[in-house]
Structures are given as structure tokens and as C-alpha cells.
Amino acid sequence: MIPHDTISNILSTAKIEEVVGDFVSLKRRGVNYIGLCPFHNEKTPSFTVSPSKGIYKCFGCGKAGNAVNFLMEHEHFTYPEALRELAKRYNIEIEEEKQTPEKIQEQNEKESLFLLNQYAQKYFEQVLHETEEGKAVGLSYFRERLFNDNTIRKFQLGYSPENWDSFTENATANGYKPEYLVKTGLSLQKETRLMDRFHGRVIFPIHSASGRIIGFGGRVLKSDKHLAKYINSPESEIYNKSKSLYGLFFAKNALIAKDTCLLVEGYTDVISLHQAGIENVVASSGTSLTQEQIKLIQRYTANITILYDGDPAGIKASMRGIDMILEHGMNVRIVLFPEGEDPDSFVRKNRVAEVETFIAKNAVNFILFKTRLLLEETAGDPIKKAALIKEIVNTISLIPDGISRSLYIKECAGVLGVQEQTLLNEINKIFRKKFTKKDPESLETEGAGVDFSEPPAPSQMELEVDSSEAQERAIIRLLLLYANEILIFKEEDENKEMKEIPVKVGDFIIHDIQSDELSFDDPVCQQIFNEMAASLEQEKIADKDHFFHHTDINISTLAIDLCVPSYELSTNWKKNRIYVDLEHQSSVDSINSAVLTFKVRKIDRMILDISNKLKEAGSDEEAMQLLDDWHKKKEISSKIHSQLGGGRIVIK
């Protein structure tokens, strides 16, 4: 357990802009920072970080939280994991018991897998540098690749002994459970015994974006055709190869600074380029590019340059992945290295300046590159050329930006030797199919004359008539913002004189709702309401600051979402003699109205339910009871409606 005082110290020390800035390129705007949201695809920044409040909020997808929430949401940490990560970053000591085999067994499985991977990395690194076999085989290989000692240490490279179970025996002797050895893939179950997966291989640890070791890659050094050259850790609770990129942890800052990502295939490509000073490079580790990997890159830059070794077959196989990059609104360029060269070999044979110049001069726009590559195969065959045109048009149609599409249509028309209108017509056909699939008749009734070169905006979602979500959120928002402010009720006393009765906003709302035995449909709203009700006995009701840093990510997210406005008032307005009514004044004034609106929506829902039951009443007696209940609820609803706008509360 982490002591409460330590948690408070971590939360007060952590700077939200620094924590988020490790994963998102942020730019200052006034007192806040903005950037592209890491939780959904966007081209215009709507992700805001507020250092003064210690929170983040995306006005596009609605994600919100504090530094701990961000790590939990972004890195899939547990609450203790996120706290430990922040403590490590800010050099805050957490007084916990030393990790023992018994303690490891008590921890949750995910944390145990991380700890085991960390232990394995240290073991492989020690074997590489401190054993005769490690130095003679593993270290010699790395030095043949011209990796220097700093690079080897930085990437935490290692070596697994040739012996079949050296690591497994060492790990089990130090208290690590066999079941976790198998789940991480470090060991293989062979009948009744465990064996090392990576024995006789040099080791490349695979890091998450935050630097935790999630898996390993191993390269065999024997010339045995029966052995796979490279093997990776299997999928586990902490490692998903489709959601990770090798080298991202070391490349993050460079991706932001250079505003472009160099994408390569293998571990050594990344390490060689990084050692040469070209640090904005990551690898897909031999897998086809996935949506998740694209999103990872997009957090840092919208520009990708893919470095190929010149094999046309390999390039064609990866084109679908590149099409996905275009769908995300990113810019893709291709660089082909000379025949027989890959990024690793090329950078070892040339000076850094020559490598950078080569990449800059040979980077070709992907769509034009694809057009020229496939055009070579048509060889005057009109049928193949027609198929090529459709292929290119499909690729262009994936680009979300209409202006960019128009430019590509113009350039590709010139390369293909066809009229621009021909390509535009084909793209229009694609959009018609895409946006009329659910309603085939809409093309005739609504689509006539529409230019489908720009996809129509999605229709606005219809609100459920009987939903009370807006009213529930309004009540919780008022409680979060103004629970401890004072309302003044004015009532006549026995002498018919007006007297003032001060009541806290929180007391008024909570008691009023509880007295009518009303509840919230939204479970998170109900949780916040319950916590506030439980804190009534204290001198101060729990407010927004308490819920902003709540341990339940759903609660903190909703609290921030409700309390952070979609705009900030300029700090210079008063100086310039521009005066604006603050938003909270009108909210406090309308507390009574908000509570009554909440009540009437609940009552109206009850009336609707009774009406539905009346249709299915099994007897006259049941129908009469329901009808009587219907009239009572209807009368209550009418009274509430008449009270709305009555303004019986005076704010002091």
C-alpha cells in the first residue's frame, strides 16, 4: 500500500503538462496548452491541458482527467502503477516493503508480468556483459553491427545463454512463478519441464511508450535453416505487438521536434539510425502496420516517411497499411534505398549528413509512388490500366481532406494520362456508395446535384425523448461547482415579516432529491451524489477538487467534463474594460429551476411508464389503479411545471 501522505505528495508534485507532454505534442495557448488528442483521431487540436487546474480535457471526444487518470487511460496502468510511475519521474520515495517472492505472488498478475520482464532484462544484460559466452557471442555480434557501448546500454540489449533452461532456473530460484514465466513467453512448457524461449539469442527488449518493458525480440546467431531468424514474445496482458512500436520510447521527443516519423522494419534499423543521431525512428518489427500503431505515431506527428530496402514485393504487401495511414489524415512519403541496402547497412556505410540528404532527396509522395510503381506493370494493357485507375482512385478517396484530394487527383491524372474529371467521377461513385448504402433511395430524393467529392457531415444523433441524462448532469454539475455556497430563502414568519434562511447549495439539492426518493439513471452521477450526501455531516461538502483527483477514473472524468467550460475568458478583458457576466452567477441563480426540471423529467418518465403499462393491463382493477396513479403523477407534474420560473430563491 502507498501511504496517503505520499499519494498527496505525488498528486501535488506532478505537473500535468509534463506528464501529458511525454505523449502529446503540446503548444501553449494563453494559460493552457493544446494538442492533438491521443484518444481519438483529429486534425484540429481540441485537447486542452490546464496547469493551474492540474487537469486535461478533450472537447472533441470528451476524455478528461488528471495526471494519474491520464497514465491509467493512456498506458493502461492500474491506479498504484500510475502513482509509482509519477513517483519515479519526480524522485518521490515510496516507502514500501522490499519485493520478495511472497510479495510478488500477492500483487496483481499484470504488475507481476512487468516485474518479471524487468528482471529478465537485467539478467540478459548481465549475461551479455559479464559472462564469457555473452561477451564472445552476443557482445561480438553487436560490435560487428558497429553498436557502441553507450548504444548497447541505452537500448538495454542482452544475450540469453545457449543452455536450454539457464534463465528459467535462475528466475524460479529467485521466486518468480512458473505460470508467469509461461504467460510472458520467457519460458516454454515442454511436457513436465520449462525451457527458455530465447536461448542462444541476442535480446532486444521492447518498451512501451512510457519505458516499461512489455516484451522481447530475440535473434539467433546460428546458420540453422530450421530456426527462425527472429522470434518475439507472444501476446500477453502487457504485450500486444499490433499496439506497440519498437523504439518509440527513445524516439518520442525527436518525433515532436522533427515533426516526422521514420518508419523502418527491424530492430537494428532503429538502433543504427538512432546511434547516428537520427532519433525520430521507430519499427513495426516485421508486422503489417496496424490502426493502433498508426494512432501511436499520430500522437506525436502527422508526417510519416517509410524507409524500404528496395524490394517491390515487400512494398506492395504493405500498401494496405499505408492506405490506413492516409485514412487518418496523415502525410506519407516513401524512400527506397539502393538495391542490396537497408537502413541499417546504409547508415553504417555512409556519414550521417549523407544519410539525411539521401532521405530528404528521395522521399516521394506515396500516392504518386504507388501510381508510378503500378503503372510499370500495365505495359500498355488497357484492362490492367483501368484496374490501376480504380486502385489509385480508391486510395485517393481515403484522404479525409477535400483540398488534398483535389491536388492528388490533378497530379495522378497527369501521371496516368487521363482527364481529372475521369478520376473525380470515379471518386464520386465511391462516395455515393459509401453514404447511400443504408438508404438506396436517398440518392434520388436528396443526392441530386450534390458534389460527392467532399463527404457529407454525419447527421446529428437524435436525442431520446425520455432521457434524463441532461438534467442529471446539470444537478451533479451544480453540486460540484457550488455545493458549499450559500442560498438565502425568504419566508414570512408569524408576524408576517420576511426572514432570511441561509442554506448550503449542497444541503438544499441533496435533501430535496432524497426526500422525494429520486435516483439517477447514470451510475457515475449516482456515485458522485452518494459521496456528496455522505459528506454532509462534515463542515465542508466534497467539491470538484475532491472529484477531479478521485481514484475512480470514471468519476474524475465526469467531474472534469462537467466543470471545465469549452472556453476560457481572457485575463486581459477586465484590463481592457470589457466586462462579462461570469457563467457561475446564472447557474447559481437557476438552482431551483434545475432541481425542479430534474424532478419533472423523472415524473414524466414515470407517467410514460404508467401509460405503457395501461396498454397491457390484465384486468379492469389493475387498469383503474394505474389510471389513478397516472392522474396523481400528472398533477404533480403540472404543479412542478407551474413552479418553474417562480424564482423563490434569492442569492446572497
C-alpha positions, 0 to 999 in steps of 0.5 A: 500500500502507498501511504496517503501522505505520499499519494498527496505528495505525488498528486501535488508534485506532478505537473500535468503538462509534463506528464501529458507532454511525454505523449502529446505534442503540446503548444501553449495557448494563453494559460493552457496548452493544446494538442492533438488528442491521443484518444481519438483521431483529429486534425484540429487540436481540441485537447486542452491541458490546464496547469493551474487546474492540474487537469486535461480535457478533450472537447472533441471526444470528451476524455478528461482527467488528471495526471494519474487518470491520464497514465491509467487511460493512456498506458493502461496502468492500474491506479498504484502503477500510475502513482509509482510511475509519477513517483519515479519521474519526480524522485518521490520515495515510496516507502514500501516493503522490499519485493520478495517472492511472497510479495510478488505472488500477492500483487496483481498478475499484470504488475507481476508480468512487468516485474518479471520482464524487468528482471529478465532484462537485467539478467540478459544484460548481465549475461551479455556483459559479464559472462564469457559466452555473452561477451564472445557471442552476443557482445561480438555480434553487436560490435560487428553491427558497429553498436557502441557501448553507450548504444548497447546500454541505452537500448538495454540489449542482452544475450540469453545463454545457449543452455536450454533452461539457464534463465528459467532456473535462475528466475524460479530460484529467485521466486518468480512463478512458473505460470508467469514465466509461461504467460510472458513467453520467457519460458516454454512448457515442454511436457513436465519441464520449462525451457527458455524461449530465447536461448542462444539469442541476442535480446532486444527488449521492447518498451512501451511508450512510457519505458516499461518493458512489455516484451522481447525480440530475440535473434539467433546467431546460428546458420540453422535453416530450421530456426527462425531468424527472429522470434518475439514474445507472444501476446500477453496482458502487457504485450500486444505487438499490433499496439506497440512500436519498437523504439518509440520510447527513445524516439518520442521527443525527436518525433515532436521536434522533427515533426516526422516519423521514420518508419523502418522494419527491424530492430537494428534499423532503429538502433543504427539510425538512432546511434547516428543521431537520427532519433525520430525512428521507430519499427513495426518489427516485421508486422503489417502496420496496424490502426493502433500503431498508426494512432501511436505515431499520430500522437506525436506527428502527422508526417510519416516517411517509410524507409524500404530496402528496395524490394517491390514485393515487400512494398506492395504487401504493405500498401494496405497499411499505408492506405490506413495511414492516409485514412487518418489524415496523415502525410506519407512519403516513401524512400527506397534505398539502393538495391542490396541496402537497408537502413541499417547497412546504409547508415553504417556505410555512409556519414550521417549528413549523407544519410539525411540528404539521401532521405530528404532527396528521395522521399516521394509522395506515396500516392504518386509512388504507388501510381508510378510503381503500378503503372510499370506493370500495365505495359500498355494493357488497357484492362490492367490500366483501368484496374490501376485507375480504380486502385489509385482512385480508391486510395485517393478517396481515403484522404479525409481532406477535400483540398488534398484530394483535389491536388492528388487527383490533378497530379495522378491524372497527369501521371496516368494520362487521363482527364481529372474529371475521369478520376473525380467521377470515379471518386464520386461513385465511391462516395455515393456508395459509401453514404447511400448504402443504408438508404438506396433511395436517398440518392434520388430524393436528396443526392441530386446535384450534390458534389460527392467529392467532399463527404457529407457531415454525419447527421446529428444523433437524435436525442431520446425523448425520455432521457434524463441524462441532461438534467442529471448532469446539470444537478451533479454539475451544480453540486460540484461547482457550488455545493458549499455556497450559500442560498438565502430563502425568504419566508414570512414568519408569524408576524408576517415579516420576511426572514432570511434562511441561509442554506448550503447549495449542497444541503438544499439539492441533496435533501430535496432529491432524497426526500422525494426518493429520486435516483439517477439513471447514470451510475457515475452521477449516482456515485458522485451524489452518494459521496456528496450526501455522505459528506454532509455531516462534515463542515465542508461538502466534497467539491470538484477538487475532491472529484477531479483527483478521485481514484475512480477514473470514471468519476474524475472524468465526469467531474472534469467534463462537467466543470471545465467550460469549452472556453476560457475568458481572457485575463486581459478583458477586465484590463481592457474594460470589457466586462462579462457576466461570469457563467457561475452567477446564472447557474447559481441563480437557476438552482431551483429551476434545475432541481425542479426540471430534474424532478419533472423529467423523472415524473414524466418518465414515470407517467410514460411508464404508467401509460405503457403499462395501461396498454397491457393491463390484465384486468379492469382493477389493475387498469383503474389503479394505474389510471389513478396513479397516472392522474396523481403523477400528472398533477404533480407534474403540472404543479412542478411545471407551474413552479418553474420560473417562480424564482423563490430563491434569492442569492446572497 
